């Protein structure tokens, strides 16, 4: 059963991820992260990387900054013969606290939803191994 299958990836966004003033991370970078987790999910579900065909319903809910700790979550919500519709989330679970010190950080009481999307991956039938 492919529907309901989930992949998660945690990471800290670095200065190299900042694209705008104030260490703001571009929304396009979050889409790249969705793509990475979608690839992992296709490998888990089909034994092939598949191809991300497109996104829909993309929402950037809160700004994301270099130094933020985020979790990217992808879940297969509908599986066709070759298509895999996925939901994506970015959750911020910790942030730097430069007001305290240059190495201080703080865990969020609850992870904050900062971006969502829906996307479709395609895995050709002849490449599916599961």
N, C-alpha and C positions, 0 to 999 in steps of 0.2 A: 504494500500500500504506500504510494508516494505522497498522497495528500496528508498533510499534517507533519511531514518530515521537516525538521528545522536545523539550521546551522547558525552558530554564534561565533563572533570574533571580538575580542577585547583588545584595545590598543590605546596608546597615548598619542595624541596629535602633537607633532613637533613644530619647531620654528620653520622647518622646510615645508610644512603644510600650509603655513600662513600665506595668504595671497594679497591681502588688503591691509590698510593702515589699522593700527590697534590690534595686530595679530589675528585678525579675522580670517577664518578658513572659508574658502569658496565653496558654495553649494555643489559645484561640479566635482569637487574632490569627494564629497559624500556619495555622489552617484558612482564614482569609481570604486569606493568601498562596497557599495551595494553589489556592483558587478563582481568583485572578488568573492563575496560570500555566495552570490548566485552560482558562480562557477563551482565552488565547493559543494553546494547543494546538488548540482547536476551530477557531479562525480559520485556523491553518496547515493543518489537515487538511480542513476543510469550507467555509471562506470564510464562516463564521457563528459568532457567539459561543456558541451553544448554551445549555444550561441545566444547571447542576450539580444533579443529582437527589438525590444523597446520598453519604455517606461510610460506609465500613465499615472494620473493623480499624485504628482510629486508635490510635497509641501515641506517648506522649510519653516519650522515653527518658532525656533529660537536661534540666535546667533551662536556659532561655535568658534572657539578660539584655540590657538596654539597652547599646549599645556593641558587641555581638557582630556580626561579619560573617558572613552566612549566604548559602548558595546553595539556592534552592528548585528542585527537579527534578521534572518531571512527564513521564510516558511512557505512551503508549497501549499497553496490554498485550492488549486484545481489542477488536475492532471488529465490531459488529453492523450491521444495516441503519440504525438510528438511534442506537444506544447506543455509547458509547466508554468502556470501562473503563480507568481510569488508575491507575498507582501514583505515589505522591508521597513525596518525601524532603525533609527539611531537613538540610543539612550545615553545621556551623560550621567556618569555615576560618581565622578570626582572632578574637582577643579583645583588649579593652583591657587595659593594664597600669598601673593607677593607682598601684601600689606603686613604679613607676619614675618616672613623671611624669604630668601630667594629659593629655598627648597621646601617650603611648607605647602601642603595640599590638604584638602578636606573632602571626605566622602559625603555624598548627598544622603539625606535621610531616606529619600525615595529616588530612584533613577528618574531623570527628567527626559521626556520625549522631545527631541529637538528636530527630527525630520522623519518623514514617512514617504513611501511610494508603493506603487504596484508595478510589477514588470512581468514580461513574458520571455521565457527562455525556450529555445527549440533544440531538441536532440533528435537528429535523424534516426529513423527506425532501425536502419542497418548498423548504427553505432551504439544502440542501446544494448547493454550487457546484463542488465538486471530487470 
